[in-house]
Amino acid sequence: MSTIESIGGSSLVSAWQASSISEGCNDQSIFFSRSDNLGVNWTTPTLAQNTSLAVWGPVLHFQSKTKTLWMFFSQSTKYQNRPDPNCESYGRSYPGGELLYHLK
C-alpha cells in the first residue's frame, strides 16, 4: 500500500510499505520519499517506521496551517515480523492491530 500527499508548491511526499521478500517478513517496514519537482525526481527512500511488529497501510495528511505532516499506519499488536530471513517456515500475518501516527 502506498500514499502520496502535496505539501505545497511543487513538493510531494510519498510513503509505502515494502519488504525484500514478501509482506510480513522480518524486513517489512514503511519507507518515505520526497519530490520537489512534482514527482519528476525523488529522494532516496528513507526508513520512516520499523519495529519488531508488522506494519502496513501508511496514509499521509499535510496540515497546511501548521505545516505538519502526519503519517497514520497500522501496527500489529499480535504478529511480530518473522525471524526467518526467507519467511519460509511461517504462515502469513493478517491485517489488524492499532492505528498509530508519526509526525514529520
One Martini backbone bead per residue (centre of mass of N, CA, C, O) as a GRO file, in nm:
protein
  104
    1MET     BB    1   0.099   0.034   0.019
    2SER     BB    2   0.021   0.376  -0.077
    3THR     BB    3   0.122   0.733  -0.056
    4ILE     BB    4   0.024   1.078  -0.146
    5GLU     BB    5   0.143   1.428  -0.086
    6SER     BB    6   0.088   1.758  -0.068
    7ILE     BB    7   0.319   2.042   0.059
    8GLY     BB    8   0.350   2.244  -0.155
    9GLY     BB    9   0.379   2.346  -0.443
   10SER     BB   10   0.616   2.104  -0.584
   11SER     BB   11   0.563   1.921  -0.329
   12LEU     BB   12   0.616   1.575  -0.246
   13VAL     BB   13   0.493   1.284  -0.071
   14SER     BB   14   0.591   0.942   0.023
   15ALA     BB   15   0.442   0.622   0.125
   16TRP     BB   16   0.551   0.275   0.209
   17GLN     BB   17   0.538  -0.064   0.191
   18ALA     BB   18   0.816  -0.305   0.248
   19SER     BB   19   0.982  -0.598   0.104
   20SER     BB   20   1.221  -0.825  -0.016
   21ILE     BB   21   0.994  -1.062  -0.017
   22SER     BB   22   0.731  -1.024   0.190
   23GLU     BB   23   0.468  -0.979   0.353
   24GLY     BB   24   0.576  -0.993   0.701
   25CYS     BB   25   0.857  -0.980   0.705
   26ASN     BB   26   1.144  -0.890   0.883
   27ASP     BB   27   1.168  -0.622   0.664
   28GLN     BB   28   0.913  -0.481   0.717
   29SER     BB   29   0.835  -0.144   0.612
   30ILE     BB   30   0.840   0.212   0.620
   31PHE     BB   31   0.860   0.448   0.360
   32PHE     BB   32   1.028   0.759   0.241
   33SER     BB   33   0.958   1.038   0.007
   34ARG     BB   34   1.080   1.323  -0.200
   35SER     BB   35   0.947   1.596  -0.402
   36ASP     BB   36   1.035   1.921  -0.585
   37ASN     BB   37   0.904   1.827  -0.903
   38LEU     BB   38   0.627   1.668  -0.929
   39GLY     BB   39   0.782   1.364  -0.955
   40VAL     BB   40   1.042   1.345  -1.128
   41ASN     BB   41   1.200   1.347  -0.854
   42TRP     BB   42   1.356   1.144  -0.590
   43THR     BB   43   1.439   1.052  -0.303
   44THR     BB   44   1.586   0.853  -0.109
   45PRO     BB   45   1.477   0.616   0.065
   46THR     BB   46   1.339   0.616   0.394
   47LEU     BB   47   1.301   0.527   0.713
   48ALA     BB   48   0.997   0.562   0.898
   49GLN     BB   49   0.915   0.253   0.993
   50ASN     BB   50   1.040   0.023   1.254
   51THR     BB   51   0.966  -0.294   1.388
   52SER     BB   52   0.884  -0.607   1.538
   53LEU     BB   53   0.623  -0.529   1.402
   54ALA     BB   54   0.381  -0.524   1.195
   55VAL     BB   55   0.350  -0.303   0.906
   56TRP     BB   56   0.088  -0.085   0.754
   57GLY     BB   57  -0.093   0.151   0.579
   58PRO     BB   58  -0.006   0.427   0.481
   59VAL     BB   59  -0.101   0.774   0.569
   60LEU     BB   60  -0.115   1.099   0.441
   61HIS     BB   61  -0.115   1.435   0.611
   62PHE     BB   62  -0.146   1.784   0.541
   63GLN     BB   63  -0.110   2.071   0.753
   64SER     BB   64  -0.095   2.389   0.645
   65LYS     BB   65  -0.115   2.577   0.897
   66THR     BB   66   0.127   2.396   1.057
   67LYS     BB   67   0.315   2.221   0.878
   68THR     BB   68   0.201   1.917   0.914
   69LEU     BB   69   0.304   1.580   0.894
   70TRP     BB   70   0.110   1.293   0.865
   71MET     BB   71   0.137   0.943   0.977
   72PHE     BB   72  -0.058   0.671   0.917
   73PHE     BB   73  -0.077   0.339   1.079
   74SER     BB   74  -0.036  -0.004   1.106
   75GLN     BB   75   0.001  -0.217   1.404
   76SER     BB   76   0.069  -0.492   1.537
   77THR     BB   77  -0.025  -0.676   1.847
   78LYS     BB   78   0.060  -0.990   1.751
   79TYR     BB   79   0.255  -0.974   1.497
   80GLN     BB   80   0.559  -1.062   1.428
   81ASN     BB   81   0.822  -1.052   1.273
   82ARG     BB   82   1.007  -1.269   1.111
   83PRO     BB   83   1.312  -1.444   1.170
   84ASP     BB   84   1.302  -1.558   0.893
   85PRO     BB   85   1.464  -1.447   0.610
   86ASN     BB   86   1.262  -1.634   0.409
   87CYS     BB   87   0.970  -1.703   0.513
   88GLU     BB   88   0.912  -2.035   0.508
   89SER     BB   89   0.806  -2.128   0.825
   90TYR     BB   90   0.555  -1.927   0.784
   91GLY     BB   91   0.286  -1.767   0.809
   92ARG     BB   92   0.062  -1.528   0.766
   93SER     BB   93  -0.005  -1.203   0.817
   94TYR     BB   94  -0.280  -1.016   0.935
   95PRO     BB   95  -0.467  -0.771   0.950
   96GLY     BB   96  -0.432  -0.568   1.237
   97GLY     BB   97  -0.480  -0.342   1.507
   98GLU     BB   98  -0.320  -0.040   1.538
   99LEU     BB   99  -0.349   0.303   1.518
  100LEU     BB  100  -0.095   0.516   1.406
  101TYR     BB  101   0.151   0.785   1.453
  102HIS     BB  102   0.364   1.020   1.264
  103LEU     BB  103   0.586   1.283   1.277
  104LYS     BB  104   0.755   1.534   1.048
   0.00000   0.00000   0.00000
